[in-house]
Amino acid sequence: MPRFLCAMVLCAGCCAAAWAQGWQAGDGAFLLPCGDGQIILRPPGVVEAGLQDGPRVSIAFFMWHDNWIYERLEAGQVQEGPVLDDRGWVRQEGVWGTRGDAPPLSYELAVEPAQDGAIVHLDVEKTAPLKLTAGIWCVVSYDREALAGRRAYIRPTAHGLVGAAMESDGDALLIELAEGRAISLATDGFLRARSRDWPGFEVRLRPTDFPLGEKASVKLRITFDSMPTEFPGEIKPRAENLEIRAVTPQTGAVPLYGKLELDVDLRATWDNPFDPDDVALDAEVTTASGRGYTMPGFFMVTCRREVRGDTELVMPVDNGRWKVRLAATEVGPLRIRLVARDRTGTVTREVGPFTVEPSDAKGFLRVSRVDPRYFQFDNGAGFCPIGHNVPIYHTAGQTGEAAIRKMAAAGENYNRWWMASYGLGIEWEGKVGWYRQTAAARLDDMLDLAAELDFYYMLCMDTHQDFLEDGWKRNPYNAANGGPCQTVKDWFTNEQA
C-alpha cells in the first residue's frame, strides 16, 4: 500500500467544526473527520482519503533518479514523527531511501489544516549529488471496481472514465468518488497527470531537478470538489438540419503559397465529427489554370496556450467548429465550392472568388527534381537540413517552443518530432477515430513557429514505445480498448487499422 503523510481538504461548508476538532489519534493512526469524508493517516506515511463507508484513494510521493530508478518516499526511514506540533500540523522527518550506492534525499513533510482544506508541504534536500530524472511526483491509487463508471478530469484539458487512458496538464486532477462528488489534487502551478495501467494516476508536482545545497519545496492541496456535468472542449453528438451558414472569409486575397483558412458555420447531424462516414465537409477547389482538387475540411476545438512558471498549459475555449485550410499554389483567381454531407443528405455553397497574389515565398519542400538525393523548394532553391533530434514536446522545464527557438538562434533549421502518446500524438483520446485537440493545437502552434523562423520538421507518425508492453495496453488500436487489433502485428496488416 502507498504510504504518505497528508491531509485532505473536505467540503468547505462543513469543515469549520472538523478543523476545530482537528486530528484524532488512535490505533497508531491519525484521523481527520469532515462532513461525509475522512482522512486516515497511517505511519510511516500512508494516507487514505475519501467518503465515510465509501470509495477512497491513496496518495504517495515518488521520484525517479539516475537511470529511471523508482523510489517512493515511504520506503525510506522515518527519523521523527509523525507528530502533531503546537500549530496543529502533522509533521514527519526522514530520509527518502535510494537503493544501492545512491545517496538518499532528506525530507520534512508537514500537513497544514485550513478552514477550506489542507496544504501538504514537502521540503526536500539532497544529501549528496543525485540526478532526479523527472522531478517529484505523487501517485494516486484506488479500487477500480469501486470507481467503475466514475469520471476523472484533468482540469480544464482532459476528461474520461476512471481507468481510461488519459494524460494532460492542468490546474487540478479530479477523481469522482460518488455521483458529482470528487477528490481534487492541485499545486501552486500546473500539474501533469496521467492514468496508468494499474488503477491509478501519476501526478507530476515538480517537473525539474534541483542542485545540491538547494531545498526543493512542493505544495499539494487536496480537497473535495464537485465534478462538472459538462467539460470545456467536450464534443457531443448534434442533431440539426443540414446547412452551411456563414463562411469567413467569404472573399479576399492570399499570397502565393500562403495559407487560406475558412471558418465554416456548418449545422448537421453527427455522433463523431471526426468520422467522414458520419459527417463531412469538403472544399472543391479550382485554381487559376483550371486544375481542380478536393481538400477535406475538419472539426477543431479552439484552444489557447498559457505558461505559468515553467509549465505550459493548452486549454479548450469552445466545443468545436469547422474549418477548411489550403495553400494557394497558383497566382490568379481561386474558386471554392463547399460540400457538406451527413446521414440526411448533401448541401453545397459557392465561396469566393479569392485572388492569389505573387509573393517571394519558396513554396513546398520536396525531393529535388535535379537529384533525388537532395531537397528543393518549389521556387528551385535548395535546402540542407541542419538540426538534431528533440522528439518529445515537453510542456515543463524547456518547452517545445523554447527548444525550437534555441535551435533556430543557433543556426539550425530542422527537428524531428515524435507523434507519441506523451508528445504531439493526436490519436490518444481513448478510442480510435477521436483526436486529441490539445495536441493538435500544439502542432498548429509549432507549424506557425516554423513559418516564423523558416524552420522545418519531420513528423514521426508513431513510436515503438506506444506498441510495447504498457504502451500497447493503453493503445486505442488494442482490441482490449475497443480497437480493431488483437496483437501489435495486426496494426500493420489489419485493413480497418
Secondary structure, DSSP 8 states (H G I E B T S, - for coil): -----------GGGHHHHHHH--EEETTEEEEEETTEEEEEETTTEEEEEETTS-EEEEEEEEEETTTEEEEGGGSEEEEEEEE-TTS-EEEEEEE--STT---EEEEEEEEEETTEEEEEEEEEESS---EEEEEEEEEEE-TTTTTT-EEEEETTEEEETTS--EEEESEEEEEEETTEEEEEE-SS-EEEEE-SSSEEEEEEE-S---TT--EEEEEEEEEEE--SS-TT----EEEEEEEEEEESSSEEEETT-EEEEEEEEEEEES-TT-TTTEEEEEEEE-TTS-EEEEE-EEE--EEEEEETTEEEEEE-SS-EEEEEEE--SSEEEEEEEEEEETTEEEEEEEEEEEEE-------EEE-SS-TTSEEETTS-EE---EE---S--SBSS-HHHHHHHHHHTT--EEEEE--TTTT----SSSTT---HHHHHHHHHHHHHHHHHT-EEEEE---GGGGSHHHHHH-TTBGGGT-SBSSHHHHHH-S--
